[in-house]
Amino acid sequence: MNRTALPVLTALLLNVQAGALCAVQAAAADLPDFTAASSWRGTLRFTVRCDRPDEAYDLRLVTGTGLLSADGPHLQLPLTDPDGHALNIRILNAASLAEQTWSGNRSFAFILTAAAQEWMRAGTYAAPLVLELQAVTQDERTSRASVIAPSPRQPEGFR
């Protein structure tokens, strides 16, 4: 049986825009070893903490090479080994993340999956994942008022 080890993402990089009153904290990925004989499931968790409860922000997940591609409501995150072989995992229900404005303290948890029967060379696969956080001004909030996600409830698909 060909077994591919899938380690914790080697880099969770944080890009916080200057002047933002919110910051990403406690970012962690739980990624078990992947074997092609069965599907794989992991988690990505992080918390956004704000100085003020009404502080609004935009949040995006990107890699070092740019935006992640959408697969319906999910995002595709390609993990690669040193030789360039790719293993695609999906971040479930994360495609709409960048389409919303968030406010206040919030915890995010996403399920990561890889399909069975993706036969890859054994080795270490990794990807830099950037959590981009950008403050939203009061003027921008007014023009986006219909899409701001309030702090107390999480939208469907987010935990």
Secondary structure by P-SEA (a helix, b strand, c coil): cbbbbbcccccbbbbbcccccccccccccccccccccbbbbbbbbbbbbbccccccbbbbbbccccbbbbcccbbbbbbbcccbbbbbbbbccccccccccccccbbbbbbbbbbccccccbbbbbbbbbbbbbbbcaaaaaaaccccccccccccccc
